[in-house]
Amino acid sequence: MDPQPSHRCASDGHMFLNSVQGIGPILLNRLLGRFEDDPWKILSSTPSELSNVKGVGKQLTQTIQNAHAHDWLEKEKKKLHQMGGQFLVKEQLPGFLNQLPDPPIGLYSLGKIPTGTFVSIVGTRGPSLYGKKFARQLAFELAQAGVCIVSGMARGIDTEAHLGALDAGGKTIAFLGSGLDVIYPPENLRLYQRIQESGSVLSEFPLGKRADRRTFPMRNRLVAGCSTAVIVIESAKSGGSMITAKFAAEQGRTVFALPGRVDQPESQGCLDLIRDGAILVRNSTDVLEEILPMMELTKTTSKEASNASNSSPFGLDSEEREIINLLKGGERMTLDEIQSSLRVPTSNISPTITMLEIKGLITKRPDGKFETNI
């Protein structure tokens, strides 16, 4: 493959290498490391140069040097452009992905990847009503707090997580185990379209690639690697979500799990995770308090907090406004005092307090009391 120099942009070279059958992310990164991170040096190298790289055999060398590759590349770029997508190289990807031992060399993308803090929510494709309700509510509250929800757009918990984020008007990312143009499951077509409008649909695989037993674990490592934390909501002992949790633990991410009944199969994976050290999750506050030190406030939020005034609503809901009103004028109150004044359960107040802290609108003092500068 040796197109004209004017066509030799790095993303094209990465796109072609990403499509080569029989070459996984580890070997791709090994090749790039040997050839100065330049895909075109790989594609124009001699068979002897390629054979010096561990894992590259005769058949793979022939595939890499396929004379028809340029034709394939032009067709792939045309199809992707018609879809409104693009191929992103690692400099354009969320930073956590580049920390993986086998990072993607590029991703197909529809929509725009959000900035900020990412949290993955995963689970069984056949959840209970309890699991579905909890997943959607948790995603809704985390998205309200400014967290981008990451999942795999599969049936069940994945779908509920994406929907919860969208219902909150928040951001979400879906990693596919297939090509960007292969919508699976097919009933998630509308969800696939909505995610593009509020976030991004991403895939490591060439267009037309159908999901198989190899692609799902590859997808799961990206779901885990993209995020600050991974939350597992209902999983069998050997479910795909357990693979995601394992990837997350190996990558140093925080793992949460929803407890369930000991006599239900869909609870066994989560119970095992909790036994082995995962954090038990009861509500969004459990998650937010754990990831709060790592959350990156957006410029908009920081600007709003610093310019706070009595007339600015900050897009607050009714409970948030009530708490702010209690603390106006220099008032300082404990959580119990706020709860007593509003006459609502503490379980309802705690997530709201945490979200206001994340937005930079209230601060907890050393004596345990909250105050606001609004």
C-alpha positions as a printed NumPy array, in Angstrom:
array([[  0.   ,   0.   ,   0.   ],
       [  1.64 ,   3.215,  -1.112],
       [ -0.778,   6.087,  -1.828],
       [  0.411,   9.504,  -2.917],
       [  2.106,  11.569,  -0.16 ],
       [ -0.743,  14.088,  -0.209],
       [ -3.08 ,  11.336,   0.989],
       [ -0.828,  10.116,   3.766],
       [ -2.597,  11.497,   6.822],
       [ -1.945,   9.576,  10.033],
       [ -5.607,   8.771,  10.677],
       [ -5.894,   6.986,   7.31 ],
       [ -2.932,   4.779,   8.138],
       [ -4.31 ,   4.014,  11.573],
       [ -7.722,   3.225,  10.081],
       [ -6.233,   0.682,   7.695],
       [ -4.048,  -0.985,  10.334],
       [ -7.07 ,  -1.149,  12.63 ],
       [ -8.906,  -3.205,   9.991],
       [ -6.195,  -5.828,   9.418],
       [ -7.475,  -9.299,  10.272],
       [ -5.365, -11.247,  12.754],
       [ -3.738,  -8.226,  14.364],
       [ -4.919,  -7.201,  17.822],
       [ -4.342,  -4.013,  19.83 ],
       [ -1.213,  -5.334,  21.592],
       [  0.513,  -6.219,  18.315],
       [ -0.669,  -2.979,  16.709],
       [  0.934,  -0.96 ,  19.486],
       [  4.084,  -3.078,  19.265],
       [  4.336,  -2.31 ,  15.538],
       [  3.783,   1.396,  16.083],
       [  6.418,   1.409,  18.781],
       [  8.932,  -0.213,  16.415],
       [  8.146,   2.153,  13.519],
       [  8.198,   5.489,  15.384],
       [  4.41 ,   5.644,  15.788],
       [  4.086,   6.205,  12.04 ],
       [  1.533,   3.882,  10.374],
       [  2.864,   4.684,   6.907],
       [  6.324,   3.414,   7.823],
       [  4.666,   0.125,   8.771],
       [  2.685,  -0.028,   5.531],
       [  5.698,   0.762,   3.355],
       [  8.175,  -1.473,   5.213],
       [  9.807,  -4.559,   3.706],
       [  8.823,  -8.127,   4.654],
       [ 12.112,  -8.57 ,   6.495],
       [ 11.514,  -5.41 ,   8.548],
       [  8.046,  -6.593,   9.51 ],
       [  9.233, -10.114,  10.363],
       [ 11.575,  -8.639,  12.964],
       [  8.547,  -7.657,  15.037],
       [  7.475, -10.4  ,  17.444],
       [  4.118, -11.851,  16.409],
       [  4.246, -10.827,  12.738],
       [  4.338, -13.823,  10.404],
       [  4.288, -14.295,   6.638],
       [  0.5  , -14.21 ,   6.259],
       [  0.144, -11.043,   8.335],
       [  2.961,  -9.398,   6.39 ],
       [  1.134, -10.112,   3.129],
       [ -2.103,  -8.678,   4.535],
       [ -0.397,  -5.493,   5.703],
       [  1.195,  -5.02 ,   2.299],
       [ -1.997,  -5.789,   0.372],
       [ -1.905,  -3.856,  -2.91 ],
       [ -5.682,  -3.343,  -2.786],
       [ -5.65 ,  -1.704,   0.639],
       [ -5.823,   1.819,  -0.737],
       [ -9.07 ,   1.006,  -2.565],
       [-10.534,  -0.412,   0.656],
       [ -9.469,   2.661,   2.592],
       [-11.107,   5.086,   0.175],
       [-14.369,   3.113,   0.259],
       [-14.287,   2.963,   4.071],
       [-13.704,   6.707,   4.355],
       [-16.541,   7.414,   1.925],
       [-19.014,   5.227,   3.856],
       [-17.985,   6.77 ,   7.155],
       [-18.365,  10.281,   5.75 ],
       [-21.837,   9.46 ,   4.434],
       [-22.81 ,   8.335,   7.94 ],
       [-21.577,  11.621,   9.387],
       [-18.832,   9.858,  11.32 ],
       [-15.105,  10.195,  11.692],
       [-12.095,   8.121,  12.67 ],
       [-10.391,   9.444,  15.794],
       [ -6.738,   8.761,  16.624],
       [ -5.503,   8.386,  20.179],
       [ -4.797,  12.093,  20.707],
       [ -8.536,  12.705,  20.226],
       [ -9.708,   9.969,  22.606],
       [-10.518,  10.179,  26.326],
       [ -7.214,  10.233,  28.191],
       [ -7.911,   7.157,  30.321],
       [ -8.043,   4.956,  27.221],
       [ -4.435,   5.755,  26.41 ],
       [ -3.429,   4.404,  29.831],
       [ -4.508,   0.889,  28.869],
       [ -1.803,  -1.739,  28.278],
       [ -3.491,  -2.352,  24.896],
       [ -5.011,   1.035,  23.971],
       [ -6.985,   1.411,  20.744],
       [ -4.977,   3.044,  17.978],
       [ -8.163,   4.74 ,  16.851],
       [-11.952,   4.634,  17.106],
       [-14.807,   5.139,  14.675],
       [-17.085,   7.813,  16.096],
       [-20.573,   9.248,  15.61 ],
       [-21.44 ,  12.329,  17.632],
       [-19.08 ,  14.211,  19.919],
       [-17.192,  12.702,  22.844],
       [-18.092,  14.676,  25.995],
       [-15.47 ,  15.995,  28.389],
       [-15.436,  15.543,  32.147],
       [-15.781,  12.473,  34.345],
       [-16.936,   9.126,  32.931],
       [-18.647,   6.37 ,  34.925],
       [-19.608,   3.03 ,  33.367],
       [-22.82 ,   1.223,  34.242],
       [-23.067,  -2.389,  33.063],
       [-25.058,  -5.51 ,  33.859],
       [-27.085,  -8.435,  32.651],
       [-29.107,  -8.456,  29.439],
       [-32.004, -10.005,  31.369],
       [-32.386,  -7.853,  34.48 ],
       [-35.129,  -7.896,  37.079],
       [-37.549,  -4.974,  37.327],
       [-35.586,  -3.873,  40.395],
       [-32.315,  -3.878,  38.453],
       [-33.791,  -1.956,  35.532],
       [-35.336,   0.683,  37.778],
       [-32.164,   1.104,  39.832],
       [-29.932,   1.365,  36.741],
       [-32.047,   4.065,  35.129],
       [-32.436,   6.079,  38.338],
       [-28.731,   5.851,  39.161],
       [-27.737,   6.944,  35.659],
       [-30.275,   9.782,  35.813],
       [-28.889,  11.158,  39.08 ],
       [-25.24 ,  10.784,  38.071],
       [-25.924,  12.489,  34.742],
       [-27.657,  15.32 ,  36.58 ],
       [-24.461,  15.735,  38.59 ],
       [-22.457,  16.181,  35.397],
       [-21.144,  12.632,  35.007],
       [-21.016,  11.111,  31.511],
       [-22.555,   7.614,  31.568],
       [-20.683,   4.935,  29.615],
       [-22.081,   1.556,  28.576],
       [-22.304,  -0.899,  25.689],
       [-25.828,  -0.311,  24.283],
       [-26.733,  -3.956,  24.909],
       [-30.171,  -5.102,  26.003],
       [-31.035,  -4.831,  29.663],
       [-28.924,  -2.793,  32.078],
       [-26.854,  -1.098,  29.349],
       [-29.988,   0.23 ,  27.691],
       [-31.461,   1.461,  30.985],
       [-28.208,   3.264,  31.828],
       [-28.149,   5.142,  28.525],
       [-31.846,   6.009,  28.84 ],
       [-31.399,   7.31 ,  32.379],
       [-28.648,   9.672,  31.255],
       [-30.712,  10.872,  28.302],
       [-33.824,  11.362,  30.458],
       [-31.75 ,  13.676,  32.666],
       [-30.586,  15.691,  29.666],
       [-27.065,  14.427,  30.365],
       [-24.233,  12.952,  28.346],
       [-23.628,   9.324,  27.464],
       [-21.213,   7.196,  25.42 ],
       [-21.889,   3.794,  23.866],
       [-19.075,   1.434,  22.875],
       [-20.199,  -1.121,  20.29 ],
       [-18.977,  -4.671,  19.877],
       [-19.605,  -4.348,  16.141],
       [-18.914,  -1.899,  13.347],
       [-20.435,   1.542,  13.726],
       [-23.036,   0.749,  11.062],
       [-24.199,  -2.528,  12.631],
       [-26.862,  -1.65 ,  15.181],
       [-27.223,  -4.39 ,  17.776],
       [-29.687,  -5.094,  19.188],
       [-31.783,  -3.775,  16.277],
       [-34.559,  -2.527,  18.566],
       [-32.077,   0.029,  19.933],
       [-32.02 ,   2.012,  16.686],
       [-33.719,   5.038,  18.253],
       [-31.414,   4.839,  21.286],
       [-28.415,   4.71 ,  18.931],
       [-29.665,   7.911,  17.284],
       [-30.352,   9.684,  20.586],
       [-26.91 ,   8.878,  21.964],
       [-25.303,  10.566,  18.956],
       [-27.245,  13.732,  19.759],
       [-26.093,  13.859,  23.4  ],
       [-22.731,  12.149,  23.284],
       [-21.019,   9.614,  21.077],
       [-21.285,   6.104,  19.674],
       [-17.817,   4.56 ,  19.372],
       [-16.378,   1.4  ,  17.849],
       [-12.932,  -0.101,  17.452],
       [-14.081,  -2.225,  14.515],
       [-14.321,  -1.542,  10.759],
       [-17.681,  -0.786,   9.196],
       [-19.721,  -3.891,   8.5  ],
       [-18.072,  -5.936,  11.265],
       [-20.605,  -8.025,  13.163],
       [-20.26 ,  -8.733,  16.858],
       [-18.833, -12.082,  17.926],
       [-17.311, -13.774,  20.961],
       [-14.022, -11.958,  20.364],
       [-15.338,  -8.452,  19.867],
       [-17.412,  -8.201,  23.061],
       [-14.45 ,  -8.645,  25.459],
       [-12.501,  -6.115,  23.371],
       [-15.42 ,  -3.708,  23.711],
       [-15.647,  -4.368,  27.458],
       [-12.038,  -3.352,  28.059],
       [-12.822,   0.06 ,  26.521],
       [-15.973,   0.48 ,  28.626],
       [-13.862,  -0.174,  31.724],
       [-10.778,   1.709,  30.588],
       [-12.656,   4.864,  29.631],
       [-14.066,   5.431,  33.096],
       [-13.16 ,   6.558,  36.587],
       [-15.451,   3.903,  38.027],
       [-17.478,   0.898,  36.88 ],
       [-20.843,   0.011,  38.437],
       [-22.162,  -3.531,  37.974],
       [-25.924,  -3.9  ,  38.363],
       [-26.983,  -7.561,  38.318],
       [-24.722, -10.119,  36.707],
       [-24.359, -13.866,  36.703],
       [-21.079, -15.285,  37.928],
       [-19.733, -15.591,  34.386],
       [-21.519, -12.69 ,  32.716],
       [-19.874, -10.22 ,  30.376],
       [-20.188,  -7.574,  33.075],
       [-17.805,  -9.599,  35.227],
       [-15.239,  -9.336,  32.437],
       [-15.729,  -5.56 ,  32.45 ],
       [-15.318,  -5.477,  36.241],
       [-12.152,  -7.55 ,  35.991],
       [-10.707,  -5.172,  33.394],
       [-11.625,  -2.24 ,  35.647],
       [ -9.929,  -3.738,  38.702],
       [ -6.794,  -4.561,  36.708],
       [ -6.679,  -0.971,  35.453],
       [ -7.007,   0.497,  38.948],
       [-10.545,   1.768,  38.472],
       [-13.086,   1.836,  41.31 ],
       [-15.6  ,  -1.003,  41.087],
       [-19.106,  -0.744,  42.575],
       [-21.716,  -3.505,  42.737],
       [-25.415,  -3.575,  43.568],
       [-26.283,  -6.156,  46.251],
       [-29.147,  -8.526,  45.536],
       [-30.874, -11.607,  46.856],
       [-28.578, -14.553,  47.481],
       [-31.047, -16.953,  45.844],
       [-31.243, -15.143,  42.496],
       [-28.816, -16.028,  39.665],
       [-28.573, -12.428,  38.434],
       [-27.239, -11.361,  41.852],
       [-24.408, -13.864,  42.143],
       [-21.801, -11.909,  40.184],
       [-22.392,  -8.732,  42.177],
       [-22.302, -10.604,  45.489],
       [-18.969, -12.131,  44.483],
       [-17.615,  -8.694,  43.567],
       [-18.665,  -7.245,  46.935],
       [-17.117, -10.207,  48.744],
       [-13.876,  -9.606,  46.836],
       [-13.672,  -5.892,  47.65 ],
       [-16.014,  -3.993,  45.349],
       [-17.875,  -1.081,  46.948],
       [-21.505,  -1.765,  47.734],
       [-23.705,   0.813,  45.975],
       [-27.061,   1.909,  47.402],
       [-27.614,   5.221,  45.637],
       [-25.895,   7.919,  43.61 ],
       [-24.446,   9.511,  46.749],
       [-22.289,   6.424,  47.353],
       [-20.768,   6.881,  43.915],
       [-20.467,  10.663,  43.951],
       [-18.752,  10.757,  47.331],
       [-16.195,   8.229,  46.132],
       [-15.379,   9.919,  42.818],
       [-15.785,  13.536,  43.962],
       [-12.003,  14.153,  44.315],
       [-11.51 ,  13.014,  40.714],
       [-14.357,  14.907,  39.124],
       [-13.4  ,  17.611,  36.66 ],
       [-15.718,  20.602,  36.845],
       [-16.55 ,  22.085,  33.475],
       [-15.598,  25.663,  32.689],
       [-19.263,  26.569,  32.569],
       [-19.92 ,  25.245,  36.055],
       [-16.858,  26.99 ,  37.479],
       [-17.909,  30.26 ,  35.883],
       [-21.432,  29.947,  37.272],
       [-20.163,  29.222,  40.764],
       [-17.785,  32.192,  40.81 ],
       [-20.416,  34.584,  39.419],
       [-23.256,  33.343,  41.593],
       [-25.908,  35.917,  42.401],
       [-29.332,  36.02 ,  44.006],
       [-31.047,  36.252,  40.62 ],
       [-29.221,  33.349,  38.97 ],
       [-31.195,  30.054,  39.008],
       [-28.218,  27.879,  37.838],
       [-30.696,  25.429,  36.349],
       [-31.484,  24.144,  39.861],
       [-34.379,  21.842,  40.609],
       [-36.859,  22.629,  43.385],
       [-34.999,  20.743,  46.149],
       [-31.695,  22.394,  45.237],
       [-33.302,  25.856,  45.307],
       [-34.827,  25.168,  48.731],
       [-31.439,  24.224,  50.174],
       [-29.747,  27.266,  48.637],
       [-32.475,  29.501,  50.047],
       [-31.903,  28.044,  53.526],
       [-28.195,  28.875,  53.35 ],
       [-28.48 ,  32.365,  51.87 ],
       [-27.301,  35.319,  53.929],
       [-24.42 ,  33.464,  55.546],
       [-26.528,  30.783,  57.256],
       [-24.593,  27.619,  58.183],
       [-26.425,  24.356,  58.8  ],
       [-25.682,  20.679,  59.312],
       [-27.286,  17.976,  57.18 ],
       [-29.701,  17.154,  60.018],
       [-30.663,  20.812,  60.392],
       [-31.347,  21.102,  56.654],
       [-33.407,  17.912,  56.761],
       [-35.395,  19.16 ,  59.743],
       [-36.099,  22.529,  58.118],
       [-37.296,  20.989,  54.852],
       [-39.112,  18.093,  56.549],
       [-38.031,  15.515,  53.995],
       [-36.123,  12.241,  54.505],
       [-32.341,  12.48 ,  54.816],
       [-32.063,   9.906,  52.019],
       [-33.588,  12.5  ,  49.671],
       [-31.399,  15.349,  50.892],
       [-27.969,  13.648,  50.734],
       [-27.796,  13.236,  46.914],
       [-28.99 ,  16.824,  46.446],
       [-26.329,  18.143,  48.833],
       [-23.642,  16.176,  46.985],
       [-24.759,  17.535,  43.604],
       [-24.683,  21.11 ,  44.919],
       [-21.133,  20.504,  46.168],
       [-20.123,  19.189,  42.757],
       [-21.627,  22.257,  41.095],
       [-19.538,  24.411,  43.416],
       [-22.592,  26.129,  44.913],
       [-22.195,  24.996,  48.516],
       [-19.23 ,  23.983,  50.686],
       [-18.939,  21.72 ,  53.71 ],
       [-17.008,  23.383,  56.524],
       [-14.598,  21.571,  58.894],
       [-17.29 ,  21.678,  61.606],
       [-19.648,  19.681,  59.369],
       [-21.93 ,  22.588,  58.493],
       [-22.756,  23.669,  54.946],
       [-22.609,  27.209,  53.606],
       [-23.044,  28.987,  50.286],
       [-21.691,  32.201,  48.833],
       [-24.835,  32.883,  46.801]])
